Amino acid sequence: MKPKEILVFGASGQIGRHLIRKLTKNNYKVVAVTRNIHQKGYILKTQANPGYLEIVELPYFNIDKIKNLLEECSICINLIGILFEKKNNNFKNIHSDFPDLLSKFSAKKNIEKLIHLSSLGIEKSIDSNYAISKLDGENKIKHNFNRSIILKPSIVYSVDDNFTTNFMTLLNRLPFMPLYYEGKTKFSPIHVTDLAQIIFDAVQGKVNEQTIECIGPEILSFKEIILKLLKNIDKKRLLIPLPLAFAKTLAKIFEIMPNPLITVDQINLLKYDNIASGKYKTNFDLGLAANRIFDEEIKKYSFNWRDGGQYSRDKFLNKN
């Protein structure tokens, strides 16, 4: 029997790479779309069993090419997202217009389903352009295509992420760590392997909910996350609550950088908790476990930020 063909946009990110391994290992044919095949192609090629992965370059949203790709697929998965705006990569284009386009074409081509990755905790974030664009994208998909599944994860972490790894780098280099909103913002971190499994279950038809909030087994405040990271890299740092006005002024300076450490929009977003809202069912409600514990998982790769690197592992494990 011919395997189902899965079209994946945003395939080269941490979620995409884990998902491709999961899909191809289970005999799904994957067409992975990337903006730059020369930069990302060699990484993607290592993720799949031979013969189960095709890599397609799409440097910009070519409507005809997207239509042709959807002609051949059974299921489309959209993982594309950005944390800050840069030139033509703005929130509206990426989080609102592209999902709108994709869902309209999915309906026209009558594919089996569209799985779209959004974000948790965006409904109340009325002063964040990131959140506004994400929510607009969700609404457009729901309106355009009734066989869509929208997944809304909290922070997704792993050794390949841009969250724990960036913060461990900062904590390793800086003598202090600023706390926004006194570090009280709450999160339900989910490991990328657990999220990839939830997406895989959606591909297999094990869930029928149109919107699912994807959370890990814990609720942690931002301050608790920072303290866990400090413990695991064996560092002590001052944690300093920053006045909001000063924090935003500093963020405006960071925004000049090609890859800003934080933006004003992200500070606005940090005002709101990133935990289950109660509006939609969670993966736990649907029997889709995500049981990896934050502290246990970051311990597996945090040695990279300790003095001595991998040679500190035995000493650190004995100490704990």
Secondary structure, DSSP 8 states (H G I E B T S, - for coil): ----EEEEESTTSHHHHHHHHHHHHTT-EEEEEES-HHHHHHHHHTTS-TTSEEEEE-SS--HHHHHHHHHH-SEEEE----SS-BTTB-HIIIIIIHHHHHHHHHHHHT-SEEEEE--TT-TT-TT-HHHHHHHHHHHHHHHH-TTEEEEEES-EESTT-SSHHHHHHHHHH-SEEEEGGGG--EE--EEHHHHHHHHHHHHTT----SEEEE--S--EEHHHHHHHHHHHHT---EEEE--HHHHHHHHHHHTTSSS-S--HHHHHHTTS-BS--SSSEETTTTT------HHHHHTTTGGGGSTTGGGGHHHHHHH-
